[in-house]
Amino acid sequence: MGRGCGDGLLHRAAGLGAVAWLYGLAIAASVWLWIRLTWRTGGDFLLAAAMLPLLWTTGGLHWLARPHVFGWLWLLAVLIAAERGETRFRPVHTVMAVGSGALWANMHASFVLGFAVLALYAFGEGMKMAALEQRGWQRARWCALAAVCLLAGTLANPYGMALHRHVFSYLTDTELLSRVAEFPELQLSRGRRFDRRPHPGGRRHRRRMRLLAAQSGSRHVLLFFSILALRSARGLPLAAVAALPLANGSITLALLRLNGLRPVLQRVLNAVLSYSGNLRRIDTGHHGLFWLPPLAALAALLLSVPAVNAKAGFPPDEFPVTAAEHVASLPPGARILAPDKFGGYLIYRFRGERKVFIDGRSELLRRCFHETIHPP
């Protein structure tokens, strides 16, 4: 796309086929990390198999050649790190957190999720220790330090704090978000008020609130992504990526602790959990890494076939591929009225030399794109 920072090295080297190859690997890696996170939370194999179609159908709508796919990789990596249960924050953790924050911030705006996840884990673990009157704040401290280091790393971008102000202003601009189809909100009636009077349950209610506060950090993160999914369509793939593995772990733990069933049902449940556990042990034995190099090489080989590489592009039935030939005959200064989906294609098709309305790009490096695609 255009010149300067709008160019992609792979696109310039091998065209859209290479871009499709890269993002195909990134999507495959995100699914692999999704499985790793599921095992890290103690999730069940059969439940994971049942949840995978939800991931494919929800996340598949956003499996595009766009930077947010790499944001999913960073998000899953942060969740796995938080679930590992480290107790001592070592220098290598500092380097990894700062470096991850820097790379993430220069890829996509979703770096704010990494900080939010680590902060929620720190809060949840701290509240758990306080509610249960236990000692062992090491996990909460580790997550808090990781959050601070990751946030510090995000400052290593071309715009410094201006990037963070841009993210904040974008996410709090209700008028702008109300016009974006992916951000419909579920709102309560303005006239509704919550009753703040003391709960009649008294001591029992306080005990329930104490148990709620004692939930681990993963429960707070699960609630966070569930709320995101309820508030906007863009939160649905995030919930599928981040919340489903955490939910699997919680459901599996509840099933393992379930007792008092009839003997027949209890035996069936134990047999299913045992069989699923054996399948999980088989999977964790090789981690799937063995297949990565041959599959990556096979995908590159297939994309090198001219007949296959020719299909790596924009489907004519979804994008104005044919109409673009007629647009090319218009005067250079003509402005094109098109929806944002078509506008993005036309910007790519004409290398930013033709201005479109609507230009649906709202990325953080907008100034960089504007100066390279539409030079003054």
Buried (B, 14 or more C-beta within 10 A) or exposed (E): BBEEBBEBEBBEEBBBBBBBBBBBBBBBBBBBBBBBBBBBBBBBBBBBEEBBEEBEEBBEEBBEBEBBBBBBBBBBBBBBBBBEEBEEBEEEBBEBBBBBBBBBBBBBBBBBBBBBBBBBBBBBBBBBBBBEEEEEBBBBBBBBBBBBBBBBBBBBBEBEEEBBEBBEEBEEEEEEBEEBEEBEEEEEEEEEEEEEEEEEEEEEEEEEEBEEBBBBBBBBBBBBBBEBBEBBBBBBBBBBBBBBBBBBBBBBBEBBEEEEEEEEEEEEBBEEBEEBBEBBEEBEEEEBEEEBEEBBEEBBEEBEEEEBBEEBBBEEEEBBBEBBEEBEEEEEEEEBEBEBEBBBBBBBBBBBEBBBEBBBBEBBBEEBBBBBBBEE
